[in-house]
Amino acid sequence: MYKIVIPQMGDYSTPAKYLISHIIDCEIISIPITNKTLELGSSNSPLFVCTPFKYTLGSFIEGLEKGADVLIQFGGGCRYGYYFELQKQILEDLGYKFEMINLITKGEFDYKRIKKEIERLGLKLNKLKTLYYIFLSIKMVKYMDKIDFYIREHIGFEKENGSFIKLKKQMLKDFSTTKNYFHLKYMYLKYKRKFKKIELDNSKRKYKVGIIGELYTLMEPFANYNLEYELAKMGISVKRYTNVNYLLFEKKYKIKDYLSKTKDYIKYKMGADASDNIARCKYLCKHNYDGIIHMKSSFCTPEIGAMPIINKICKKYDVPVLYFSFDTETSEVGVKTRLEAFFDMIEMRRTK
């Protein structure tokens, strides 16, 4: 039986593991991201490569040390799309023996190519079964993202600390035991009601902040030092649009609309999520958000290009903007200090 490693990215490891374990007879090795993961990835990566490369490479090395023989990569729409080839070469140069499969290329899931790759390992895919579990996994992702929208907007005002996080952990555990579509939908509706029953203290609801930026840094809490939860502790309602459901199923249909709404600033797609973030920045400013936080990994070229335009938009609408660029040397204390200063700025602006 093959032992498989799938790099972690937020809570999306739940549907990813669910899918792989149901279409392939295998054992999945869980690799939670820690400082060791980042250390291993950084010491074996090119210096100026973006930080997600280092996280995923570190996860692969930890998995291989635990006996993994198959590595799963998910590709991407920017340099992330080239991780597969470079990481494979680095790991081979380090002397590891393994097979590597890239599930997504050019932002799309190519069933025929994946089937060929898996059969190369001596495994067989049942087409109907595979498509069914892909469908279930997609639904799981959509339900998770809908719940997360609600959590980000309300977690800062819970009366009993930890209520949202505790319930979310239970939800993910139950989602991983999904039997069929009706069972999954039942659990989604059940947890949707439970989240809405959590008691809130709306008297603390004063400020709302929009978060934009590079996808991995936004969606992996370890990569941004749990920045969203730090904002929640300050009693701030958070809006974040970037999630897996958007990236895979909505992005390609919305990009023309985004370019139309930001034609005063950009005429062409800027790569990755840069154009999206410029459009969202303008939307958030026009809808009276108290501040905007832009996050990215260091050396993320598309977001570097977007930053001057984001700054121009925020200046026009008089909305404070805070930039974070995360890398191996980023200090958690520094992040919290800057967030506190940003919160003070928002308070002073509102008072004025």
Protein Blocks (a to p, Z undefined) as FASTA:
>chain_A
ZZdddddehjllmmmmmmmmmmpccddddddddfklmmmmmmmgcfklcfklmmmmmmmm
mmmmnopabdcdebjablmlmmmmmmmmmmmmnopacddddfbgghiacfklmmmmmmmn
opacdfklmmmmmmmmmmmmmmmmmmmmmmmmmmmmcfbghklmmmmmmmmmmmmmofbl
mlmmmmmmmmmmmmmmpccdfklmmbccddeddfklmmmmklnoommmmmmmnopacddf
bdfklmmmmmmmmmmmmmmmmmmmbmbdebjjlmmmmmmmmmmmmnopabdcddddehil
klmmmmmmmmmmmmmnopacddddddfklcfklmmmmmmmmmmmmmmmmmZZ
